[in-house]
Amino acid sequence: MKKEKKDIIPLTGYQKFAIFILAITQFTVILDFMIMSPLGDMLMKSLSLKPANFGFAVSAYAFSAGISGLLTAGFADKFDRKKLLLFFYIGFIAGTIMCGIATSYPLLVAARIITGLFGGVIGSISMAIIADIFTIQQRGRVMGFVQMGFGASQVLGIPIGLYLANVLGWHAPFIWVAAMAAIIAIAIAVKLQPITAHLAIQREHSPLTHLVNTVAKKDYRVGFTATALLSIGGFMMMPFGTAFAINNLHITQGQLVPLFMISGFSSLLIMPLVGRLSDKIDKFKIFAVATAWMMIMVLIYTNLSVTPIWLVVILNVLMMAGVMSRMVPSQALVSAVPAMQDRGAFMSINSSLQQIAGGIAAAVAGMIVMQKDEFSPLEHYNTLGYIIVGISIIAVTLLYRVSRLIKSRAASQPQKSEAPAEAVISEAI
């Protein structure tokens, strides 16, 4: 019988730097995507968009990111991961600048597609880097800190972005994100070490063969499906979050800033804590409890009508606690599924399916949610909550299979290590 608690493996100085650089990279990529939600009401009014039009603008990024990930999956393990990260990050910066200079809805959609082609792959490259640099016993903490980019985007990014949008127009936040990302790209080029250990154990010379063989593995497909389902909830609710808050809950534009800041700050506190617990306690159990909590809060939140700001803040924090607490253990679990030589392809395909599923979710949400005019309450927003609960139940069963898979693998290979940099996987979960 294995012990539930495990010793914490300390992080080296370079590992801490890698966490920092990946976290701030994620911060810019997440902020670029997240900023569309708080700008939603502003964009829908300034460009005279219906919910379906705005939902398509959000899903355009997701679909292009998904396609890009599939196209690059075969090549993801053929290059130095640092060079791949830089290439796609520079493309992401160019796409974000295009968003900042777009003058119409079609141009904005085109810019979002270009941004998605590059930005959507960065998360999968970061995941592969994390799996290469950190042992499985460290990844809960690493995921917790890297995912703090989500909370930081709400504490700092979104409030500043909203302020810039209110003062200078909705274009300004995108230019600001691009400027920050340019500085980070320089830091990656100068400070991050090459990551090439996976190149020495490649067996397939054809990128297409590598892609097909990765998809063909049954164990990998379970991980793909689980993470794709996990993305649906966020993509369904998030695009219309501010429109719902303003038109249904009667939150003002000025109150959005403290709402996002408080929710984001709570995420900054929760993510490292959950990450550390994920390295000490069974990851699936934490995920299951967090999912149950999230489902309860989603049902409450999506059925609200006019609500005092203080209560909206409390409910938002409680809901985000569930959402954030399931992200860390789920990603740590899925990162243990692929072998080292397949990590780049696995993470790219995983991210692609996640983005495509999210794009479908955003488009479907745009068709479900109705609004009589740009100032009327959103209708059928609570329907999204019911759908999210059903999908979350399926996701729990799939993550349970992933957890069992990793445990059975550990039991059958107790003395085997994938690479010198990794500890024995039998102690991981």
ZAMARGU-4260 file (C-alpha; in steps of 0.2 Angstrom, whole numbers, plus 5000, padded with zeros to 4 digits):
<rodrens>
0) 5000/5000/5000 | 5008/5017/4995 | 5008/5031/5006 | 4997/5046/5002 | 5010/5059/5007
5) 5026/5061/4998 | 5042/5070/5001 | 5044/5087/4993 | 5058/5088/4981 | 5067/5105/4981
10) 5069/5116/4966 | 5086/5122/4959 | 5090/5140/4955 | 5088/5137/4936 | 5072/5128/4938
15) 5065/5143/4948 | 5070/5154/4934 | 5062/5142/4921 | 5046/5143/4931 | 5047/5162/4931
20) 5050/5164/4912 | 5036/5151/4908 | 5024/5159/4920 | 5026/5177/4913 | 5025/5170/4895
25) 5009/5161/4900 | 5003/5178/4908 | 5004/5187/4891 | 4996/5173/4881 | 4982/5170/4894
30) 4980/5189/4895 | 4978/5191/4876 | 4965/5178/4876 | 4956/5183/4892 | 4955/5202/4888
35) 4942/5197/4875 | 4930/5193/4889 | 4931/5210/4898 | 4931/5219/4882 | 4916/5209/4876
40) 4902/5221/4881 | 4913/5236/4874 | 4916/5227/4858 | 4898/5221/4856 | 4892/5239/4858
45) 4906/5248/4848 | 4905/5236/4833 | 4886/5233/4835 | 4889/5214/4837 | 4877/5201/4841
50) 4882/5187/4854 | 4884/5175/4840 | 4896/5187/4831 | 4906/5189/4847 | 4906/5171/4850
55) 4914/5168/4833 | 4927/5181/4836 | 4932/5171/4852 | 4931/5154/4843 | 4941/5160/4828
60) 4956/5161/4840 | 4953/5144/4847 | 4950/5135/4830 | 4966/5142/4822 | 4976/5137/4838
65) 4969/5120/4836 | 4973/5118/4818 | 4990/5125/4821 | 4994/5113/4835 | 4989/5098/4824
70) 5000/5105/4810 | 5015/5107/4821 | 5013/5091/4831 | 5023/5080/4820 | 5038/5093/4821
75) 5036/5097/4840 | 5049/5084/4845 | 5061/5087/4830 | 5068/5104/4837 | 5076/5112/4852
80) 5060/5117/4862 | 5068/5134/4866 | 5069/5138/4848 | 5051/5132/4845 | 5045/5143/4860
85) 5054/5158/4853 | 5047/5156/4835 | 5029/5154/4840 | 5030/5168/4853 | 5037/5180/4840
90) 5022/5176/4829 | 5010/5178/4843 | 5017/5196/4846 | 5014/5200/4828 | 4996/5194/4829
95) 4993/5204/4844 | 4999/5219/4836 | 4987/5216/4822 | 4973/5215/4834 | 4979/5232/4841
100) 4978/5240/4824 | 4962/5232/4817 | 4948/5244/4812 | 4933/5233/4809 | 4925/5217/4814
105) 4932/5206/4799 | 4950/5213/4802 | 4948/5209/4821 | 4943/5191/4817 | 4958/5189/4804
110) 4970/5196/4818 | 4963/5184/4831 | 4965/5169/4818 | 4984/5174/4816 | 4986/5176/4834
115) 4979/5159/4838 | 4990/5151/4825 | 5005/5156/4835 | 4999/5159/4853 | 4989/5142/4854
120) 5004/5132/4852 | 5014/5141/4866 | 5005/5132/4880 | 5009/5115/4873 | 5027/5119/4871
125) 5028/5126/4889 | 5020/5110/4895 | 5033/5099/4886 | 5047/5110/4893 | 5040/5108/4911
130) 5039/5089/4908 | 5058/5089/4902 | 5065/5100/4916 | 5054/5094/4931 | 5051/5077/4939
135) 5033/5072/4941 | 5035/5074/4960 | 5038/5093/4956 | 5025/5096/4943 | 5011/5100/4954
140) 5020/5115/4962 | 5027/5120/4944 | 5009/5119/4937 | 5003/5129/4951 | 5015/5143/4949
145) 5014/5143/4930 | 4995/5144/4930 | 4997/5159/4942 | 4998/5168/4925 | 4979/5166/4925
150) 4977/5174/4941 | 4990/5188/4937 | 4981/5192/4921 | 4965/5196/4932 | 4974/5205/4946
155) 4986/5216/4935 | 4982/5213/4917 | 4964/5214/4915 | 4962/5230/4926 | 4976/5239/4917
160) 4969/5233/4900 | 4951/5239/4905 | 4959/5256/4911 | 4968/5258/4894 | 4952/5253/4884
165) 4942/5265/4894 | 4954/5279/4891 | 4962/5275/4874 | 4949/5263/4866 | 4948/5244/4864
170) 4964/5243/4853 | 4976/5249/4867 | 4976/5233/4878 | 4982/5223/4863 | 4997/5235/4860
175) 5001/5234/4878 | 5002/5215/4878 | 5013/5215/4863 | 5025/5227/4871 | 5026/5217/4886
180) 5028/5201/4876 | 5043/5208/4866 | 5053/5211/4882 | 5049/5193/4888 | 5055/5186/4871
185) 5072/5195/4873 | 5073/5187/4890 | 5069/5169/4883 | 5082/5171/4870 | 5096/5177/4882
190) 5093/5167/4897 | 5083/5151/4894 | 5095/5136/4890 | 5092/5125/4875 | 5081/5110/4878
195) 5087/5095/4867 | 5088/5079/4877 | 5072/5072/4868 | 5082/5074/4851 | 5093/5060/4856
200) 5080/5047/4858 | 5069/5050/4842 | 5065/5035/4832 | 5053/5042/4819 | 5061/5052/4805
205) 5044/5057/4797 | 5034/5071/4806 | 5018/5063/4799 | 5023/5046/4805 | 5027/5053/4822
210) 5010/5062/4822 | 5000/5046/4817 | 5009/5035/4829 | 5006/5047/4844 | 4987/5048/4840
215) 4986/5029/4838 | 4991/5026/4856 | 4976/5022/4866 | 4983/5028/4883 | 4986/5045/4874
220) 4969/5046/4867 | 4961/5045/4885 | 4972/5060/4890 | 4967/5070/4874 | 4949/5068/4877
225) 4949/5072/4896 | 4958/5089/4893 | 4947/5093/4878 | 4932/5091/4889 | 4940/5102/4903
230) 4942/5116/4891 | 4923/5117/4886 | 4917/5125/4902 | 4929/5140/4902 | 4926/5143/4883
235) 4907/5142/4886 | 4905/5154/4901 | 4920/5166/4898 | 4916/5175/4882 | 4899/5182/4889
240) 4905/5184/4907 | 4906/5203/4907 | 4890/5205/4896 | 4881/5194/4909 | 4888/5204/4924
245) 4883/5221/4916 | 4867/5217/4908 | 4860/5203/4920 | 4868/5207/4937 | 4869/5226/4934
250) 4887/5227/4938 | 4895/5244/4931 | 4910/5245/4920 | 4919/5253/4934 | 4915/5239/4946
255) 4922/5226/4934 | 4940/5231/4938 | 4939/5227/4957 | 4929/5211/4953 | 4943/5204/4941
260) 4956/5210/4953 | 4949/5201/4969 | 4945/5185/4959 | 4963/5186/4952 | 4971/5189/4968
265) 4962/5174/4976 | 4968/5163/4961 | 4986/5169/4965 | 4984/5162/4983 | 4975/5146/4978
270) 4986/5140/4964 | 5002/5138/4973 | 4993/5130/4988 | 4984/5117/4977 | 5000/5114/4967
275) 5009/5110/4983 | 4995/5099/4989 | 4995/5090/4972 | 5013/5085/4975 | 5009/5078/4993
280) 4991/5071/4991 | 4983/5060/4977 | 4980/5072/4962 | 4964/5064/4956 | 4956/5066/4973
285) 4960/5085/4973 | 4953/5086/4955 | 4937/5077/4959 | 4933/5088/4975 | 4937/5104/4965
290) 4926/5099/4951 | 4912/5095/4962 | 4914/5112/4971 | 4915/5121/4954 | 4899/5112/4947
295) 4889/5119/4963 | 4896/5136/4961 | 4892/5137/4942 | 4874/5132/4944 | 4872/5146/4957
300) 4881/5159/4947 | 4873/5156/4931 | 4856/5157/4938 | 4858/5174/4947 | 4848/5190/4942
305) 4851/5207/4949 | 4864/5205/4963 | 4874/5217/4974 | 4892/5219/4969 | 4899/5212/4986
310) 4889/5195/4984 | 4895/5194/4965 | 4913/5196/4971 | 4911/5182/4984 | 4902/5170/4972
315) 4915/5174/4959 | 4929/5170/4970 | 4921/5154/4976 | 4918/5148/4958 | 4935/5153/4952
320) 4942/5143/4967 | 4934/5127/4960 | 4940/5131/4942 | 4958/5135/4947 | 4959/5120/4959
325) 4955/5107/4946 | 4967/5114/4933 | 4983/5111/4942 | 4981/5092/4947 | 4973/5088/4930
330) 4988/5096/4920 | 5000/5087/4932 | 4992/5071/4929 | 4991/5072/4910 | 5009/5078/4909
335) 5014/5060/4915 | 5005/5051/4901 | 5017/5053/4886 | 5035/5046/4885 | 5049/5059/4883
340) 5051/5056/4864 | 5032/5059/4862 | 5030/5074/4873 | 5030/5088/4860 | 5018/5079/4849
345) 5007/5074/4863 | 5006/5091/4871 | 5003/5099/4854 | 4989/5087/4849 | 4982/5089/4867
350) 4982/5108/4866 | 4975/5107/4848 | 4960/5096/4853 | 4958/5107/4869 | 4957/5123/4858
355) 4946/5115/4845 | 4934/5109/4858 | 4934/5126/4866 | 4931/5135/4849 | 4916/5124/4847
360) 4910/5127/4864 | 4911/5146/4862 | 4902/5145/4845 | 4888/5134/4853 | 4887/5146/4868
365) 4885/5161/4855 | 4870/5151/4848 | 4862/5147/4865 | 4864/5164/4873 | 4851/5177/4866
370) 4850/5196/4868 | 4835/5206/4862 | 4846/5222/4860 | 4863/5227/4866 | 4857/5233/4883
375) 4845/5219/4886 | 4849/5205/4899 | 4857/5189/4891 | 4844/5175/4890 | 4848/5156/4892
380) 4865/5159/4901 | 4860/5147/4914 | 4858/5133/4901 | 4877/5135/4899 | 4879/5130/4917
385) 4869/5114/4915 | 4879/5109/4900 | 4895/5112/4910 | 4890/5101/4924 | 4886/5087/4913
390) 4902/5088/4903 | 4912/5090/4920 | 4905/5073/4926 | 4911/5065/4910 | 4928/5073/4913
395) 4930/5066/4930 | 4928/5048/4924 | 4941/5051/4911 | 4953/5059/4923 | 4950/5044/4934
400) 4956/5032/4920 | 4971/5043/4917 | 4976/5042/4936 | 4973/5023/4936 | 4984/5022/4920
405) 4999/5031/4928 | 4997/5021/4944 | 4997/5004/4935 | 5012/5009/4924 | 5021/5014/4940
410) 5017/4997/4948 | 5023/4987/4933 | 5039/4997/4931 | 5044/5002/4949 | 5063/5003/4945
415) 5062/5011/4928 | 5066/5030/4925 | 5062/5038/4908 | 5078/5049/4908 | 5091/5054/4921
420) 5082/5070/4924 | 5066/5061/4930 | 5063/5052/4946 | 5055/5035/4946 | 5037/5037/4942
425) 5031/5025/4955 | 5032/5039/4968 | 5023/5052/4957 | 5004/5050/4961
</rodrens>
